[in-house]
């Protein structure tokens, strides 16, 4: 019976066995953190965005908001007063697969996005086995998959590639590529991007240009100094040595007696 003395005597023993498990799950609190509400979207209509994922966009200085349920992308300001989200692409035509302008693009409940250094947004369209690219203007294209029938794990030209029905994207600026966590295939795939998609910000580009200009200027200046040294130093050096040689020659005293004897011999030869 459940209320028998035997079962009651085993209760303390079971509690002792559970104590290590309860102690292991105790959280360790680190002070100094605060939780606030960045943007409250509840006052917006029910058709407004339902945030599923957020990512910053470096150049625009705003926040990308993925509404998976609404199959849409929004942007929202990162200022202290964010304001209402602005639709970037999708949502107006419902779920589906369609490229084109902000009002024509359609997605089907995407759950993974990535943002590159040029603020392009990449969408993992899992149901259609495709990777979509949304430019900062909102224009949508397909850069990988979508043209092959069914899921798979085919590599090669991006338009012929296939993915599993469950994959996610991450942008890696160091290698200028998207990495694909292809969960269904237990693989990590790579999509190489264009150089302009991984371009640095304007300030960084200006710094690199300035450093390159200074390096070229120093090289030209060094070549000019070397040219002048080769063509003018020997002449100057010769002009410096010549006076020293003349000075040494003039410092040697002349033998007056030997000079008089030579003149007397030359005179006798003429007389003969």
C-alpha positions in Angstrom: 0.0 0.0 0.0 1.1 3.6 -0.7 0.8 4.6 2.9 2.5 1.6 4.4 5.3 2.2 6.9 7.8 0.6 4.4 7.2 3.2 1.8 7.3 6.0 4.4 10.7 4.7 5.5 12.1 4.9 2.0 11.1 8.6 1.5 14.1 10.1 3.3 16.4 7.8 1.3 14.9 9.0 -2.0 15.3 12.6 -0.9 18.9 12.1 -0.1 19.5 10.7 -3.6 17.8 13.7 -5.2 19.8 16.3 -3.3 23.0 16.2 -5.5 20.8 16.7 -8.6 19.0 19.7 -7.0 22.4 21.2 -6.0 23.9 20.7 -9.5 21.0 22.7 -11.1 21.4 25.7 -8.9 22.1 28.9 -10.9 25.0 31.1 -10.2 23.9 34.8 -10.4 26.2 37.4 -11.8 25.2 40.9 -10.9 25.4 44.0 -13.1 22.9 43.2 -15.8 19.5 44.9 -16.5 16.6 43.9 -18.7 14.6 46.6 -20.5 12.1 46.7 -23.3 13.8 48.0 -26.5 10.6 48.1 -28.7 7.1 47.2 -27.7 5.2 46.1 -30.9 1.9 45.3 -29.2 0.3 48.7 -29.9 0.7 47.9 -33.6 -2.0 46.1 -35.6 -2.1 42.3 -35.4 -0.8 42.2 -38.9 2.4 43.9 -37.7 5.7 42.1 -37.2 6.0 39.3 -34.7 9.8 39.2 -34.0 11.4 35.8 -34.4 15.1 36.9 -34.9 16.9 40.2 -34.9 20.3 41.2 -36.3 22.2 44.6 -36.6 23.0 46.1 -39.9 26.3 47.9 -39.7 26.1 50.4 -42.5 22.5 51.5 -42.0 22.9 51.5 -38.2 19.6 49.9 -37.7 18.2 46.5 -36.7 16.9 43.8 -39.0 13.7 42.1 -37.7 12.6 38.7 -39.0 8.9 37.9 -38.8 8.8 34.2 -39.5 5.0 33.9 -39.0 4.3 36.7 -41.4 7.1 35.7 -43.9 8.4 39.2 -43.9 11.6 41.3 -43.1 11.5 44.6 -41.3 14.0 47.2 -40.2 13.8 49.3 -37.0 15.9 52.2 -35.8 18.6 51.6 -33.1 18.0 55.0 -31.6 16.6 55.6 -28.1 13.2 56.0 -29.7 13.0 53.2 -32.3 9.7 54.1 -33.8 7.6 51.8 -36.0 9.3 49.1 -38.0 9.7 49.6 -41.7 8.9 46.7 -44.1 12.0 45.7 -46.1 10.6 42.7 -48.1 7.9 40.1 -48.1 4.7 39.8 -46.2 2.4 41.7 -48.6 1.7 38.6 -50.8 1.6 36.2 -48.0 3.9 33.1 -47.9 5.4 31.7 -51.1 8.4 31.8 -53.4 8.9 34.9 -55.5 11.8 37.3 -56.2 11.6 40.9 -57.2 10.9 44.3 -55.5 9.8 44.8 -51.9 6.2 44.4 -52.8 6.7 41.4 -55.0 9.1 39.2 -52.9 7.6 36.3 -51.0 9.0 33.9 -48.5 7.6 30.9 -46.7 8.1 31.2 -42.9 11.9 31.5 -42.9 13.6 31.0 -39.6 17.3 31.9 -40.3 18.8 35.1 -41.6 22.3 36.6 -42.0 23.6 40.1 -42.7 26.8 40.9 -44.6 29.1 44.0 -44.4 27.1 45.7 -47.2 23.8 45.2 -45.3 22.6 42.6 -47.7 20.2 40.1 -45.9 20.4 36.4 -46.7 17.4 34.3 -45.9 17.4 30.5 -45.5 14.3 29.5 -47.4 14.2 25.9 -46.1 10.9 24.8 -47.6 12.1 25.6 -51.1 15.8 24.6 -50.5 17.1 28.0 -51.5 19.2 30.9 -50.2 17.6 34.3 -50.9 19.4 37.6 -51.0 17.6 40.9 -50.1 19.5 44.0 -51.1 19.4 47.2 -48.9 16.8 48.5 -51.4 14.6 45.5 -50.6 15.1 43.8 -54.0 15.2 40.0 -53.6 17.1 37.4 -55.7 18.0 33.8 -55.3 21.7 33.0 -55.0 21.7 29.3 -54.2 19.4 26.4 -54.7 15.8 26.8 -55.7 16.3 25.3 -59.2 16.8 21.7 -58.2 13.9 19.3 -57.4 13.8 18.1 -53.8 16.3 18.3 -50.9 19.8 16.9 -51.1 23.5 17.7 -50.4 24.8 18.6 -53.9 27.7 21.0 -54.2 28.9 22.9 -57.3 27.4 26.0 -59.0 25.2 27.7 -56.5 22.1 27.5 -58.7 22.4 23.7 -58.8 23.1 23.2 -55.1 20.7 21.3 -52.9 20.2 21.5 -49.1 18.3 19.5 -46.5 14.9 20.8 -45.3 16.6 22.1 -42.1 19.5 24.5 -42.5 20.6 27.9 -41.1 23.0 30.7 -42.2 25.8 32.7 -40.7 28.0 35.4 -42.3 31.7 35.0 -41.8 33.5 38.3 -42.9 37.0 36.8 -42.5 36.5 34.4 -45.4 33.8 36.5 -47.2 31.4 33.7 -47.2 28.1 32.3 -45.8 28.4 29.1 -43.8 25.4 26.8 -43.9 24.6 24.7 -40.9 23.0 21.9 -42.9 21.5 20.0 -40.0 19.6 17.4 -42.0 22.8 16.4 -43.8 25.1 16.8 -40.8 27.3 19.1 -42.9 28.7 22.6 -42.8 28.4 24.1 -46.3 30.1 27.2 -47.7 28.8 29.8 -50.1 31.4 32.2 -51.3 30.2 35.8 -51.7 31.2 38.6 -54.0 34.0 41.0 -52.9 31.6 43.9 -52.8 29.4 42.1 -50.3 32.3 41.9 -47.9 33.7 45.4 -48.4 34.7 47.3 -45.4 33.0 50.4 -44.1 33.9 53.8 -45.7 36.0 54.9 -42.9 38.1 51.7 -43.0 38.5 52.0 -46.7 39.6 55.6 -46.4 42.3 54.5 -43.9 43.6 51.8 -46.2 43.7 54.1 -49.1 45.6 56.7 -47.1 48.2 54.2 -45.9 48.7 52.9 -49.5 49.1 56.5 -50.8 51.8 57.2 -48.1 53.6 54.0 -48.9 53.7 54.8 -52.7 54.8 58.4 -51.9 57.7 57.2 -49.7 58.8 54.8 -52.5 58.9 57.5 -55.1 60.8 59.8 -52.8 63.4 57.1 -52.1 63.8 56.5 -55.8 64.3 60.2 -56.5 67.0 60.5 -53.8 68.8 57.5 -55.2 68.7 58.9 -58.7 70.2 62.3 -57.6 72.9 60.5 -55.5 74.0 58.4 -58.5 74.2 61.2 -61.0 75.5 64.1 -59.0 77.7 62.6 -56.3 80.6 61.4 -58.6 81.0 64.9 -60.1 81.0 66.6 -56.7 83.4 64.0 -55.4 85.8 64.6 -58.3 85.7 68.3 -57.8 86.5 67.8 -54.2 89.5 65.5 -54.9 91.0 67.8 -57.6 91.9 70.7 -55.4 93.5 68.4 -52.9 95.7 66.9 -55.6 96.7 70.3 -56.9 97.5 71.5 -53.4 99.8 68.5 -52.8 101.5 69.1 -56.1 102.1 72.8 -55.4 103.4 71.9 -51.9 106.4 70.0 -53.4 109.4 72.4 -53.6 111.1 72.7 -56.9 114.8 71.8 -57.3 116.2 75.1 -58.6 119.7 73.7 -59.3 118.3 70.9 -61.5 116.2 73.4 -63.4 119.3 75.6 -64.2 121.4 72.7 -65.4 118.7 71.6 -67.8 118.4 75.1 -69.2 122.2 75.3 -69.8 122.3 72.0 -71.7 119.4 73.1 -73.9 121.3 76.3 -74.7 124.5 74.5 -75.7 122.6 72.2 -78.1 121.1 75.1 -79.9 124.5 76.7 -80.3 125.9 73.6 -82.0 
